[in-house]
Amino acid sequence: MMFYDINYDQDHDITVPFQVDEDSRFLLCKVSGTIKNGSKGNTIADYLFEKTCQ
């Protein structure tokens, strides 16, 4: 199975590389960086959700 990188804009606090397989059936992402605790992390959680939905 081959995977191809997908480039999205990145939040300045986290890195989220995405990849998709050759049939576009599987989406993989790896989140790394700093996500704040509690409601202070809501903005980054919204960002991750938005980017995954794209």
Secondary structure by P-SEA (a helix, b strand, c coil): cbbbbbbccccccbbbbbbbcccccbbbbbbbccccccccaaaaaaaaaaaaac
